[in-house]
Amino acid sequence: MTRPTDSGRRLSESGLPVEPVYGPDALAGWDPAVRLGEPGGYPFTRGVYPTMYTGRPWTVRQYAGFGTAAESNARYRQLIQHGTTGLSVAFDLPTQMGYDSDAPQAAGEVGKVGVAIDSVEDMRALFDGIPLGEVSTSMTINAPAAPLLLLYQLVAEEQGVAPGALTGTVQNDILKEYIARGTYIFPPKPSLRLTADIFRYCGAEMPRWNTISISGYHMAEAGATPAQEIAFTLANGIAYVRAAVAAGMDVDAFAPRLSFFFVARTTLLEEVAKFRAARRIWARVMREEFGARNPKSQMLRFHTQTAGVQLTAQQPQVNVARVTVQALAAVLGGTQSLHTNSYDEALALPSESAARLALRTQQVLAHETDVTATVDPFAGSYAVESLTDGVEEAALDLMRRVEDRGGAVAAVEQGFQKNEIERSAYAVAQEIENAERVVVGVNRFRTEGQEEPYVPLTVDPGLEEAQAGKLERLRAGRDGAAVRSALDALRTAAETEEENVLHPMREALRARATLGEVCDALREVWGAYTPSDAF
């Protein structure tokens, strides 16, 4: 929402002035050939493809995963049956942190916020009956991105699908974990080495796979403004490109497989401006700083998820309206794929009917509106172009401040991005508390009396014990000597600077080493990161 100042003037989420009326004077001296270009052409302000949705709509993804691999598999089959064109996997907290389900650190968290994946057997059950050569899969996983990607590859090989035929994305964005989420395992330096190893591995083995999804979404969920979201995300992207180049990789060999992940809020005009500004900044950075010549290296391709932080537990049905506006902002901003949140996610894991309604929301936008009839319909809008320039300027200023601190990694270690986001989040919380920022059903337009009853989806409390039993049987039935030998080879590779750790890691997982065992082997070599290491 926009918010009034003492003078009555309104400000955007990024603190930019929003005029009551825009006219030609707002774009005085503005050159569309420089600022816009053509759709599919540098600087990609108008979109990364010439035809955008006039040829085919965005990829419809629905983020799902809970409980056991078999339960999540059933949800994926339902989503595919109802028209989902891409899967997006949510992993539980132990999996995100590189722990097996029977580890002491996993107690009480198994299967709660996503699916528990401990071994190749769980990954096999997760995609049972789903042809991996025909579906695009996004995996929201960061610190243990490498072992989860390799488990996916191993299951695909069991299905007879060659690695080169696999399409999808692994999030693999560790820097934002230090900034906003906290599911890191290793210190920044070896984490960036692991990211570069994934780039190299996929370049040789899985050329159609997107090797990273550089994420602003989680920073936005932590309270980042739109300008902060794209500034800190693009600064992280620069750090990843620098790490890959420093490792000897040619920028045009890996940059076409980079992708991004942003939020879509209810402030539709500023969100559209944000997406357009992000494309323009990234194109210029890739061309001017890194010398990228392949147009695909200059394209900022991104996935969008509607804003979970804006969902309310009060009057949850109102979230349907919020999600629709957010999804429309993503589409008008030129997203390549989209996940729409279920209206009940502020209460519990989404129910089947709520997940289906979220999917139908995308289908209505794609097939019952005219937003797919023309490319970048806001091009030339006095208001949107002015906001695009404003968001770009604010983001570039923040990116310069990151550079002044030595780049994204050094700024993370100094706590810069985290502190900036926390200040923004606190300001918003104060505005809501003081009713300066209207949240329907929370601080205005509340219903009197009891809310309508809601029955949440719950996770079987016996899941943790069941997963532990599976792990016990796995360890008893495998070749223990082969597993130990494979894990030793992984440790040896991790101790070097040159060897790609994904090759010995794949063989350890093929021998039925568990996710936790693989991550523990790397912890022994690289150590584990704690916030006190930086702050």
Kinemage of the C-alpha trace (Angstrom):
@kinemage 1
@onewidth
@group {chain A} dominant
@subgroup {mainchain}
@vectorlist {calphas} color= white
{ca met a 1} P 0.000 0.000 0.000
{ca thr a 2} L 1.038 3.604 -0.343
{ca arg a 3} L 1.234 5.568 2.881
{ca pro a 4} L 0.664 9.280 3.529
{ca thr a 5} L 3.348 11.645 4.803
{ca asp a 6} L 2.729 14.570 7.139
{ca ser a 7} L 2.261 16.773 4.076
{ca gly a 8} L -0.390 14.438 2.684
{ca arg a 9} L 1.881 13.236 -0.117
{ca arg a 10} L 1.901 9.458 -0.556
{ca leu a 11} L 4.965 7.231 -0.558
{ca ser a 12} L 5.515 3.833 -2.146
{ca glu a 13} L 6.757 0.773 -0.263
{ca ser a 14} L 10.306 1.830 -1.182
{ca gly a 15} L 9.721 5.328 0.176
{ca leu a 16} L 9.413 6.921 -3.272
{ca pro a 17} L 6.903 9.741 -3.801
{ca val a 18} L 3.739 8.693 -5.641
{ca glu a 19} L 2.105 11.609 -7.417
{ca pro a 20} L -1.692 11.895 -7.614
{ca val a 21} L -1.397 12.590 -11.340
{ca tyr a 22} L 1.401 11.835 -13.806
{ca gly a 23} L 1.818 13.570 -17.142
{ca pro a 24} L 4.432 14.072 -19.877
{ca asp a 25} L 6.547 16.226 -17.562
{ca ala a 26} L 7.240 13.127 -15.420
{ca leu a 27} L 9.281 11.719 -18.304
{ca ala a 28} L 10.962 14.886 -19.564
{ca gly a 29} L 14.102 13.932 -21.469
{ca trp a 30} L 13.210 10.277 -21.218
{ca asp a 31} L 14.376 8.256 -24.250
{ca pro a 32} L 12.310 5.102 -24.862
{ca ala a 33} L 14.947 3.651 -27.179
{ca val a 34} L 17.474 3.715 -24.334
{ca arg a 35} L 15.217 3.017 -21.353
{ca leu a 36} L 12.929 0.457 -22.970
{ca gly a 37} L 14.278 -1.074 -26.152
{ca glu a 38} L 12.129 -3.752 -27.728
{ca pro a 39} L 10.668 -6.811 -25.974
{ca gly a 40} L 13.309 -9.530 -26.008
{ca gly a 41} L 16.099 -7.002 -26.647
{ca tyr a 42} L 18.611 -5.130 -24.495
{ca pro a 43} L 18.054 -3.769 -21.824
{ca phe a 44} L 15.047 -6.121 -21.551
{ca thr a 45} L 12.895 -3.610 -19.671
{ca arg a 46} L 9.883 -4.822 -21.654
{ca gly a 47} L 10.533 -8.529 -21.081
{ca val a 48} L 13.075 -11.173 -21.942
{ca tyr a 49} L 11.207 -12.645 -24.925
{ca pro a 50} L 9.819 -10.837 -27.989
{ca thr a 51} L 6.379 -12.419 -27.783
{ca met a 52} L 6.134 -13.003 -24.009
{ca tyr a 53} L 2.678 -14.479 -23.209
{ca thr a 54} L 1.206 -13.946 -26.675
{ca gly a 55} L 2.856 -17.219 -27.675
{ca arg a 56} L 2.236 -19.183 -24.479
{ca pro a 57} L 1.561 -18.169 -20.874
{ca trp a 58} L 4.010 -18.332 -18.009
{ca thr a 59} L 4.847 -21.668 -16.379
{ca val a 60} L 2.259 -22.441 -13.715
{ca arg a 61} L 4.076 -23.775 -10.647
{ca gln a 62} L 2.586 -24.703 -7.297
{ca tyr a 63} L 4.959 -24.972 -4.339
{ca ala a 64} L 4.110 -28.091 -2.366
{ca gly a 65} L 5.647 -30.635 -0.057
{ca phe a 66} L 4.753 -31.950 3.376
{ca gly a 67} L 4.969 -35.063 5.519
{ca thr a 68} L 6.287 -38.132 3.759
{ca ala a 69} L 7.520 -38.408 0.204
{ca ala a 70} L 4.470 -40.546 -0.609
{ca glu a 71} L 2.062 -37.876 0.702
{ca ser a 72} L 3.789 -35.150 -1.291
{ca asn a 73} L 3.793 -37.366 -4.365
{ca ala a 74} L -0.001 -37.657 -4.085
{ca arg a 75} L -0.307 -33.840 -3.950
{ca tyr a 76} L 1.954 -33.459 -7.006
{ca arg a 77} L -0.172 -35.893 -8.975
{ca gln a 78} L -3.297 -33.918 -8.041
{ca leu a 79} L -1.694 -30.642 -9.139
{ca ile a 80} L -0.583 -32.127 -12.459
{ca gln a 81} L -4.071 -33.535 -13.000
{ca his a 82} L -5.556 -30.071 -12.408
{ca gly a 83} L -3.236 -28.352 -14.890
{ca thr a 84} L 0.043 -27.479 -13.147
{ca thr a 85} L 2.840 -27.304 -15.716
{ca gly a 86} L 5.770 -27.270 -13.297
{ca leu a 87} L 6.416 -28.725 -9.850
{ca ser a 88} L 8.032 -26.811 -6.994
{ca val a 89} L 9.287 -28.840 -4.025
{ca ala a 90} L 9.200 -27.642 -0.416
{ca phe a 91} L 11.599 -29.485 1.910
{ca asp a 92} L 11.263 -29.794 5.664
{ca leu a 93} L 13.599 -27.935 8.004
{ca pro a 94} L 15.948 -30.862 8.800
{ca thr a 95} L 16.445 -31.463 5.073
{ca gln a 96} L 17.130 -27.744 4.528
{ca met a 97} L 19.767 -27.871 7.280
{ca gly a 98} L 21.414 -31.069 6.057
{ca tyr a 99} L 20.244 -33.377 8.866
{ca asp a 100} L 18.694 -36.821 8.624
{ca ser a 101} L 15.255 -37.297 10.136
{ca asp a 102} L 16.683 -39.305 13.032
{ca ala a 103} L 19.288 -36.683 13.978
{ca pro a 104} L 18.788 -35.053 17.401
{ca gln a 105} L 18.600 -31.641 15.693
{ca ala a 106} L 15.598 -32.830 13.654
{ca ala a 107} L 13.382 -33.639 16.641
{ca gly a 108} L 9.890 -32.205 16.259
{ca glu a 109} L 10.478 -30.766 12.777
{ca val a 110} L 10.284 -33.777 10.461
{ca gly a 111} L 7.802 -33.200 7.629
{ca lys a 112} L 6.413 -30.013 9.174
{ca val a 113} L 7.160 -27.269 6.621
{ca gly a 114} L 7.956 -29.516 3.688
{ca val a 115} L 8.788 -33.055 2.702
{ca ala a 116} L 11.461 -35.093 4.486
{ca ile a 117} L 14.141 -36.388 2.093
{ca asp a 118} L 16.865 -38.493 3.681
{ca ser a 119} L 18.061 -40.694 0.830
{ca val a 120} L 17.605 -41.786 -2.759
{ca glu a 121} L 14.731 -43.983 -1.587
{ca asp a 122} L 12.749 -40.932 -0.411
{ca met a 123} L 13.487 -39.078 -3.651
{ca arg a 124} L 12.317 -42.118 -5.620
{ca ala a 125} L 9.037 -42.170 -3.686
{ca leu a 126} L 8.619 -38.409 -4.113
{ca phe a 127} L 8.548 -38.688 -7.899
{ca asp a 128} L 6.995 -42.112 -8.269
{ca gly a 129} L 4.925 -42.237 -11.436
{ca ile a 130} L 5.938 -38.698 -12.484
{ca pro a 131} L 7.948 -38.695 -15.756
{ca leu a 132} L 10.950 -36.505 -14.975
{ca gly a 133} L 11.789 -36.127 -18.645
{ca glu a 134} L 8.481 -34.331 -19.216
{ca val a 135} L 8.054 -32.172 -16.105
{ca ser a 136} L 10.042 -29.125 -14.997
{ca thr a 137} L 10.900 -29.254 -11.300
{ca ser a 138} L 12.005 -26.414 -9.054
{ca met a 139} L 13.615 -27.356 -5.747
{ca thr a 140} L 13.652 -24.732 -2.997
{ca ile a 141} L 16.854 -25.877 -1.352
{ca asn a 142} L 20.053 -23.973 -0.643
{ca ala a 143} L 22.867 -25.235 1.579
{ca pro a 144} L 22.242 -28.912 0.614
{ca ala a 145} L 21.323 -28.028 -2.984
{ca ala a 146} L 24.047 -30.246 -4.427
{ca pro a 147} L 22.991 -33.560 -2.820
{ca leu a 148} L 19.288 -32.930 -3.521
{ca leu a 149} L 20.031 -32.159 -7.177
{ca leu a 150} L 22.123 -35.323 -7.461
{ca leu a 151} L 19.399 -37.441 -5.850
{ca tyr a 152} L 16.988 -36.066 -8.463
{ca gln a 153} L 19.438 -36.983 -11.219
{ca leu a 154} L 19.854 -40.523 -9.836
{ca val a 155} L 16.085 -41.084 -9.740
{ca ala a 156} L 15.762 -39.729 -13.284
{ca glu a 157} L 18.432 -42.195 -14.439
{ca glu a 158} L 16.418 -45.007 -12.849
{ca gln a 159} L 13.495 -43.846 -15.002
{ca gly a 160} L 15.734 -43.966 -18.074
{ca val a 161} L 15.942 -40.170 -18.407
{ca ala a 162} L 19.355 -38.799 -19.388
{ca pro a 163} L 20.699 -35.896 -17.289
{ca gly a 164} L 20.803 -33.698 -20.376
{ca ala a 165} L 17.017 -34.000 -20.766
{ca leu a 166} L 16.206 -32.732 -17.264
{ca thr a 167} L 14.724 -29.252 -16.864
{ca gly a 168} L 14.131 -27.290 -13.719
{ca thr a 169} L 15.829 -25.132 -11.123
{ca val a 170} L 17.673 -25.613 -7.873
{ca gln a 171} L 17.551 -22.526 -5.651
{ca asn a 172} L 21.182 -22.824 -4.489
{ca asp a 173} L 21.241 -19.235 -3.169
{ca ile a 174} L 23.196 -19.356 0.064
{ca leu a 175} L 23.969 -15.657 0.517
{ca lys a 176} L 20.340 -14.735 1.190
{ca glu a 177} L 20.308 -17.387 3.925
{ca tyr a 178} L 22.852 -15.360 5.889
{ca ile a 179} L 20.734 -12.246 5.257
{ca ala a 180} L 17.149 -13.367 5.777
{ca arg a 181} L 16.403 -17.053 6.435
{ca gly a 182} L 19.152 -18.734 8.426
{ca thr a 183} L 19.188 -22.216 6.831
{ca tyr a 184} L 22.922 -22.153 6.169
{ca ile a 185} L 25.358 -24.961 6.959
{ca phe a 186} L 28.863 -23.940 5.879
{ca pro a 187} L 30.760 -20.615 6.049
{ca pro a 188} L 30.412 -18.251 3.062
{ca lys a 189} L 33.690 -19.115 1.282
{ca pro a 190} L 33.152 -22.901 0.933
{ca ser a 191} L 29.463 -22.239 0.266
{ca leu a 192} L 30.379 -20.113 -2.748
{ca arg a 193} L 32.824 -22.808 -3.854
{ca leu a 194} L 29.959 -25.328 -3.721
{ca thr a 195} L 27.776 -22.971 -5.780
{ca ala a 196} L 30.482 -22.704 -8.448
{ca asp a 197} L 30.881 -26.505 -8.436
{ca ile a 198} L 27.168 -26.840 -9.187
{ca phe a 199} L 27.542 -24.367 -12.081
{ca arg a 200} L 30.390 -26.428 -13.556
{ca tyr a 201} L 28.728 -29.772 -12.969
{ca cys a 202} L 25.458 -28.784 -14.613
{ca gly a 203} L 27.278 -27.122 -17.513
{ca ala a 204} L 28.798 -30.503 -18.333
{ca glu a 205} L 26.102 -32.933 -17.160
{ca met a 206} L 22.751 -31.100 -17.052
{ca pro a 207} L 22.930 -28.226 -19.558
{ca arg a 208} L 19.189 -27.488 -19.503
{ca trp a 209} L 19.046 -27.118 -15.728
{ca asn a 210} L 18.912 -23.667 -14.084
{ca thr a 211} L 21.796 -23.807 -11.646
{ca ile a 212} L 20.647 -21.094 -9.233
{ca ser a 213} L 17.554 -19.108 -8.359
{ca ile a 214} L 18.918 -15.941 -6.795
{ca ser a 215} L 16.208 -15.044 -4.343
{ca gly a 216} L 14.802 -11.754 -3.208
{ca tyr a 217} L 11.588 -13.418 -2.072
{ca his a 218} L 12.845 -14.367 1.370
{ca met a 219} L 14.330 -10.933 1.943
{ca ala a 220} L 10.957 -9.421 1.068
{ca glu a 221} L 9.251 -11.826 3.464
{ca ala a 222} L 11.676 -10.635 6.153
{ca gly a 223} L 10.624 -7.039 5.516
{ca ala a 224} L 12.712 -5.734 2.598
{ca thr a 225} L 11.191 -2.976 0.495
{ca pro a 226} L 10.938 -3.509 -3.285
{ca ala a 227} L 14.099 -1.459 -3.844
{ca gln a 228} L 15.972 -3.408 -1.134
{ca glu a 229} L 14.686 -6.693 -2.528
{ca ile a 230} L 16.136 -6.191 -6.002
{ca ala a 231} L 19.261 -4.337 -4.830
{ca phe a 232} L 20.399 -7.036 -2.416
{ca thr a 233} L 19.349 -9.835 -4.768
{ca leu a 234} L 21.269 -8.426 -7.715
{ca ala a 235} L 24.270 -7.727 -5.464
{ca asn a 236} L 24.221 -11.407 -4.480
{ca gly a 237} L 23.960 -12.326 -8.153
{ca ile a 238} L 27.078 -10.272 -8.870
{ca ala a 239} L 28.909 -12.153 -6.098
{ca tyr a 240} L 27.965 -15.520 -7.628
{ca val a 241} L 29.098 -14.446 -11.092
{ca arg a 242} L 32.387 -13.156 -9.694
{ca ala a 243} L 32.932 -16.455 -7.854
{ca ala a 244} L 32.312 -18.463 -11.024
{ca val a 245} L 34.585 -16.237 -13.120
{ca ala a 246} L 37.289 -16.462 -10.435
{ca ala a 247} L 36.997 -20.254 -10.659
{ca gly a 248} L 37.934 -20.007 -14.345
{ca met a 249} L 34.493 -20.219 -15.949
{ca asp a 250} L 33.546 -18.163 -19.009
{ca val a 251} L 30.607 -15.912 -18.202
{ca asp a 252} L 28.672 -16.834 -21.331
{ca ala a 253} L 29.094 -20.526 -20.483
{ca phe a 254} L 27.060 -20.357 -17.261
{ca ala a 255} L 25.157 -17.054 -17.109
{ca pro a 256} L 22.314 -18.178 -19.424
{ca arg a 257} L 21.294 -20.712 -16.750
{ca leu a 258} L 21.069 -18.174 -13.916
{ca ser a 259} L 17.556 -17.368 -12.733
{ca phe a 260} L 15.961 -15.210 -10.055
{ca phe a 261} L 13.087 -15.458 -7.578
{ca phe a 262} L 11.034 -12.477 -6.438
{ca val a 263} L 7.916 -11.711 -4.438
{ca ala a 264} L 4.758 -10.063 -5.763
{ca arg a 265} L 2.977 -7.780 -3.302
{ca thr a 266} L -0.431 -6.131 -3.488
{ca thr a 267} L 1.135 -2.783 -4.481
{ca leu a 268} L 0.660 -3.609 -8.134
{ca leu a 269} L 2.157 -0.529 -9.820
{ca glu a 270} L 5.372 -0.519 -7.811
{ca glu a 271} L 5.766 -4.270 -8.226
{ca val a 272} L 5.492 -3.981 -12.006
{ca ala a 273} L 8.055 -1.168 -11.874
{ca lys a 274} L 10.338 -3.298 -9.669
{ca phe a 275} L 10.439 -6.202 -12.124
{ca arg a 276} L 11.136 -3.906 -15.071
{ca ala a 277} L 13.897 -2.053 -13.190
{ca ala a 278} L 15.537 -5.339 -12.115
{ca arg a 279} L 15.760 -6.549 -15.718
{ca arg a 280} L 17.318 -3.287 -16.848
{ca ile a 281} L 19.934 -3.197 -14.067
{ca trp a 282} L 20.968 -6.839 -14.536
{ca ala a 283} L 21.335 -6.485 -18.305
{ca arg a 284} L 23.636 -3.504 -17.855
{ca val a 285} L 25.719 -5.221 -15.135
{ca met a 286} L 26.214 -8.368 -17.205
{ca arg a 287} L 27.170 -6.443 -20.322
{ca glu a 288} L 29.320 -3.706 -18.784
{ca glu a 289} L 30.961 -5.369 -15.751
{ca phe a 290} L 31.287 -8.950 -16.942
{ca gly a 291} L 31.468 -8.453 -20.706
{ca ala a 292} L 28.681 -10.923 -21.426
{ca arg a 293} L 27.966 -11.011 -25.156
{ca asn a 294} L 25.330 -13.718 -25.351
{ca pro a 295} L 21.946 -11.964 -24.980
{ca lys a 296} L 20.776 -14.881 -22.833
{ca ser a 297} L 23.538 -14.032 -20.355
{ca gln a 298} L 22.077 -10.527 -20.020
{ca met a 299} L 18.478 -11.675 -19.456
{ca leu a 300} L 17.029 -11.618 -15.957
{ca arg a 301} L 14.614 -14.545 -16.010
{ca phe a 302} L 12.619 -14.970 -12.819
{ca his a 303} L 10.049 -16.970 -10.926
{ca thr a 304} L 7.528 -15.178 -8.734
{ca gln a 305} L 5.626 -16.219 -5.650
{ca thr a 306} L 2.796 -14.191 -4.207
{ca ala a 307} L 3.513 -12.591 -0.838
{ca gly a 308} L 3.088 -15.029 2.015
{ca val a 309} L 3.898 -12.278 4.498
{ca gln a 310} L 0.771 -10.385 3.424
{ca leu a 311} L -1.568 -13.311 4.091
{ca thr a 312} L -3.672 -12.940 7.231
{ca ala a 313} L -5.058 -15.510 9.624
{ca gln a 314} L -8.039 -13.200 10.215
{ca gln a 315} L -10.722 -13.514 7.521
{ca pro a 316} L -8.497 -15.883 5.479
{ca gln a 317} L -10.881 -15.862 2.500
{ca val a 318} L -9.833 -12.246 1.875
{ca asn a 319} L -6.421 -13.672 0.972
{ca val a 320} L -7.966 -14.872 -2.291
{ca ala a 321} L -8.326 -11.232 -3.359
{ca arg a 322} L -4.797 -10.405 -2.197
{ca val a 323} L -3.275 -13.334 -4.078
{ca thr a 324} L -5.155 -12.425 -7.267
{ca val a 325} L -3.822 -8.852 -7.242
{ca gln a 326} L -0.305 -10.093 -6.463
{ca ala a 327} L -0.440 -12.649 -9.272
{ca leu a 328} L -1.619 -9.963 -11.691
{ca ala a 329} L 1.345 -7.782 -10.685
{ca ala a 330} L 3.741 -10.648 -11.450
{ca val a 331} L 2.174 -11.265 -14.850
{ca leu a 332} L 2.126 -7.588 -15.824
{ca gly a 333} L 5.744 -7.431 -14.655
{ca gly a 334} L 6.775 -10.216 -17.038
{ca thr a 335} L 7.435 -13.231 -14.818
{ca gln a 336} L 8.537 -16.525 -16.411
{ca ser a 337} L 6.807 -18.726 -13.850
{ca leu a 338} L 4.430 -18.158 -10.969
{ca his a 339} L 3.283 -19.758 -7.732
{ca thr a 340} L 0.093 -18.489 -6.147
{ca asn a 341} L -0.235 -18.995 -2.390
{ca ser a 342} L -3.247 -20.759 -0.955
{ca tyr a 343} L -5.567 -18.575 1.102
{ca asp a 344} L -5.176 -20.731 4.221
{ca glu a 345} L -1.357 -20.707 4.429
{ca ala a 346} L -1.364 -18.197 7.296
{ca leu a 347} L -3.103 -20.891 9.350
{ca ala a 348} L -1.504 -24.190 8.332
{ca leu a 349} L -0.238 -26.244 5.427
{ca pro a 350} L -2.558 -25.581 2.468
{ca ser a 351} L -5.558 -27.846 2.124
{ca glu a 352} L -6.192 -29.620 -1.174
{ca ser a 353} L -9.170 -27.384 -2.037
{ca ala a 354} L -7.236 -24.191 -1.223
{ca ala a 355} L -4.276 -25.318 -3.337
{ca arg a 356} L -6.625 -26.054 -6.231
{ca leu a 357} L -8.219 -22.595 -5.926
{ca ala a 358} L -4.761 -20.983 -5.997
{ca leu a 359} L -4.017 -22.873 -9.196
{ca arg a 360} L -7.366 -21.846 -10.714
{ca thr a 361} L -6.490 -18.204 -9.990
{ca gln a 362} L -3.565 -18.450 -12.397
{ca gln a 363} L -5.669 -20.219 -14.976
{ca val a 364} L -8.309 -17.475 -14.885
{ca leu a 365} L -5.625 -14.839 -15.453
{ca ala a 366} L -4.116 -16.830 -18.310
{ca his a 367} L -7.325 -17.806 -20.092
{ca glu a 368} L -10.131 -15.422 -19.105
{ca thr a 369} L -8.384 -12.037 -19.159
{ca asp a 370} L -6.607 -10.101 -21.902
{ca val a 371} L -3.245 -9.773 -20.114
{ca thr a 372} L -1.729 -12.362 -22.465
{ca ala a 373} L -2.875 -10.535 -25.593
{ca thr a 374} L -0.092 -7.942 -25.716
{ca val a 375} L 3.494 -7.592 -24.503
{ca asp a 376} L 4.264 -5.200 -21.616
{ca pro a 377} L 0.979 -3.279 -21.609
{ca phe a 378} L 2.336 -0.652 -19.175
{ca ala a 379} L 5.142 0.447 -21.520
{ca gly a 380} L 5.095 4.229 -21.838
{ca ser a 381} L 2.801 4.734 -18.851
{ca tyr a 382} L 3.767 8.007 -17.195
{ca ala a 383} L 3.207 6.528 -13.745
{ca val a 384} L 4.866 3.139 -14.258
{ca glu a 385} L 7.852 4.451 -16.196
{ca ser a 386} L 8.427 7.112 -13.533
{ca leu a 387} L 8.184 4.491 -10.782
{ca thr a 388} L 10.499 2.167 -12.728
{ca asp a 389} L 13.136 4.891 -12.906
{ca gly a 390} L 12.652 5.670 -9.219
{ca val a 391} L 12.980 2.060 -8.061
{ca glu a 392} L 16.026 1.621 -10.311
{ca glu a 393} L 17.734 4.688 -8.838
{ca ala a 394} L 16.996 3.587 -5.249
{ca ala a 395} L 18.231 0.045 -5.941
{ca leu a 396} L 21.435 1.271 -7.601
{ca asp a 397} L 22.143 3.475 -4.588
{ca leu a 398} L 21.841 0.455 -2.274
{ca met a 399} L 24.004 -1.650 -4.590
{ca arg a 400} L 26.710 1.052 -4.438
{ca arg a 401} L 26.546 0.921 -0.647
{ca val a 402} L 27.072 -2.857 -0.790
{ca glu a 403} L 30.072 -2.362 -3.088
{ca asp a 404} L 31.487 0.275 -0.751
{ca arg a 405} L 31.597 -2.422 1.942
{ca gly a 406} L 33.557 -4.796 -0.269
{ca gly a 407} L 30.719 -6.565 -2.109
{ca ala a 408} L 27.852 -8.809 -1.065
{ca val a 409} L 29.855 -11.325 0.981
{ca ala a 410} L 31.709 -8.665 2.961
{ca ala a 411} L 28.464 -6.733 3.485
{ca val a 412} L 26.797 -9.920 4.755
{ca glu a 413} L 29.642 -10.434 7.216
{ca gln a 414} L 29.163 -6.860 8.420
{ca gly a 415} L 25.410 -7.368 8.803
{ca phe a 416} L 24.572 -4.518 6.415
{ca gln a 417} L 21.721 -6.055 4.420
{ca lys a 418} L 20.199 -7.713 7.462
{ca asn a 419} L 20.177 -4.470 9.422
{ca glu a 420} L 18.659 -2.488 6.552
{ca ile a 421} L 15.869 -5.042 6.133
{ca glu a 422} L 15.164 -5.176 9.866
{ca arg a 423} L 14.758 -1.395 9.967
{ca ser a 424} L 12.229 -1.554 7.139
{ca ala a 425} L 10.355 -4.418 8.761
{ca tyr a 426} L 10.141 -2.556 12.067
{ca ala a 427} L 8.779 0.552 10.360
{ca val a 428} L 6.025 -1.481 8.683
{ca ala a 429} L 5.137 -3.230 11.935
{ca gln a 430} L 4.807 0.166 13.631
{ca glu a 431} L 2.577 1.472 10.841
{ca ile a 432} L 0.271 -1.548 11.165
{ca glu a 433} L 0.222 -1.272 14.943
{ca asn a 434} L -0.712 2.419 14.702
{ca ala a 435} L -3.285 1.741 11.946
{ca glu a 436} L -1.385 4.059 9.595
{ca arg a 437} L -1.156 1.093 7.206
{ca val a 438} L -4.511 -0.582 6.584
{ca val a 439} L -4.627 -4.373 6.684
{ca val a 440} L -8.168 -5.491 5.927
{ca gly a 441} L -9.565 -7.700 8.650
{ca val a 442} L -6.658 -6.974 11.008
{ca asn a 443} L -6.726 -3.303 11.963
{ca arg a 444} L -9.763 -2.223 9.923
{ca phe a 445} L -12.922 -3.856 8.566
{ca arg a 446} L -12.854 -6.557 11.220
{ca thr a 447} L -15.711 -8.977 11.672
{ca glu a 448} L -17.476 -9.014 14.994
{ca gly a 449} L -17.625 -12.233 16.958
{ca gln a 450} L -16.157 -15.598 16.054
{ca glu a 451} L -14.347 -16.245 12.780
{ca glu a 452} L -15.679 -19.057 10.611
{ca pro a 453} L -14.282 -22.426 11.758
{ca tyr a 454} L -11.305 -23.768 9.835
{ca val a 455} L -9.948 -27.324 9.905
{ca pro a 456} L -6.205 -27.242 9.135
{ca leu a 457} L -4.193 -29.871 7.328
{ca thr a 458} L -1.961 -31.613 9.879
{ca val a 459} L 1.110 -33.830 9.701
{ca asp a 460} L 0.970 -37.332 11.189
{ca pro a 461} L 2.856 -37.179 14.525
{ca gly a 462} L 4.172 -40.680 13.814
{ca leu a 463} L 6.070 -39.495 10.746
{ca glu a 464} L 9.337 -38.879 12.587
{ca glu a 465} L 9.406 -42.406 13.988
{ca ala a 466} L 8.529 -43.855 10.572
{ca gln a 467} L 11.361 -41.941 8.875
{ca ala a 468} L 13.793 -43.104 11.561
{ca gly a 469} L 12.724 -46.689 10.935
{ca lys a 470} L 13.324 -46.314 7.196
{ca leu a 471} L 16.788 -44.955 7.871
{ca glu a 472} L 17.618 -47.850 10.185
{ca arg a 473} L 16.587 -50.355 7.502
{ca leu a 474} L 18.517 -48.429 4.832
{ca arg a 475} L 21.732 -48.467 6.817
{ca ala a 476} L 21.347 -52.159 7.667
{ca gly a 477} L 20.750 -53.155 4.043
{ca arg a 478} L 23.460 -51.198 2.215
{ca asp a 479} L 27.160 -51.917 1.663
{ca gly a 480} L 28.635 -50.037 4.622
{ca ala a 481} L 32.220 -50.300 3.381
{ca ala a 482} L 31.258 -48.818 0.012
{ca val a 483} L 29.490 -45.914 1.734
{ca arg a 484} L 32.480 -45.194 3.971
{ca ser a 485} L 34.851 -45.285 0.995
{ca ala a 486} L 32.633 -42.930 -1.003
{ca leu a 487} L 32.352 -40.465 1.891
{ca asp a 488} L 36.154 -40.535 2.316
{ca ala a 489} L 36.503 -39.632 -1.369
{ca leu a 490} L 34.090 -36.734 -0.835
{ca arg a 491} L 36.136 -35.421 2.116
{ca thr a 492} L 39.323 -35.642 0.059
{ca ala a 493} L 37.739 -33.669 -2.782
{ca ala a 494} L 36.468 -31.022 -0.360
{ca glu a 495} L 39.992 -30.547 1.018
{ca thr a 496} L 41.263 -29.553 -2.425
{ca glu a 497} L 40.592 -26.299 -4.254
{ca glu a 498} L 40.373 -27.821 -7.719
{ca glu a 499} L 38.220 -30.966 -7.606
{ca asn a 500} L 34.470 -30.681 -8.151
{ca val a 501} L 32.869 -32.206 -5.061
{ca leu a 502} L 29.663 -33.159 -6.917
{ca his a 503} L 31.277 -36.160 -8.623
{ca pro a 504} L 32.277 -38.034 -5.430
{ca met a 505} L 29.091 -36.789 -3.773
{ca arg a 506} L 26.987 -38.411 -6.504
{ca glu a 507} L 28.746 -41.743 -6.015
{ca ala a 508} L 28.216 -41.592 -2.246
{ca leu a 509} L 24.500 -40.984 -2.749
{ca arg a 510} L 24.363 -43.763 -5.353
{ca ala a 511} L 25.855 -46.081 -2.698
{ca arg a 512} L 22.882 -45.003 -0.512
{ca ala a 513} L 24.673 -42.578 1.759
{ca thr a 514} L 22.123 -40.312 3.401
{ca leu a 515} L 21.744 -36.561 3.031
{ca gly a 516} L 22.913 -36.046 6.608
{ca glu a 517} L 25.992 -38.222 6.120
{ca val a 518} L 27.010 -36.281 3.018
{ca cys a 519} L 26.531 -32.923 4.746
{ca asp a 520} L 28.345 -34.151 7.866
{ca ala a 521} L 31.329 -35.186 5.714
{ca leu a 522} L 31.536 -31.624 4.378
{ca arg a 523} L 31.036 -30.154 7.872
{ca glu a 524} L 34.109 -32.094 8.993
{ca val a 525} L 36.206 -30.389 6.311
{ca trp a 526} L 34.646 -26.926 5.979
{ca gly a 527} L 33.170 -26.405 9.429
{ca ala a 528} L 29.708 -25.113 10.306
{ca tyr a 529} L 28.723 -21.441 10.232
{ca thr a 530} L 27.137 -19.664 13.175
{ca pro a 531} L 25.887 -16.044 13.296
{ca ser a 532} L 28.550 -15.161 15.864
{ca asp a 533} L 31.152 -15.844 13.161
{ca ala a 534} L 30.011 -12.675 11.412
{ca phe a 535} L 28.271 -10.387 13.850
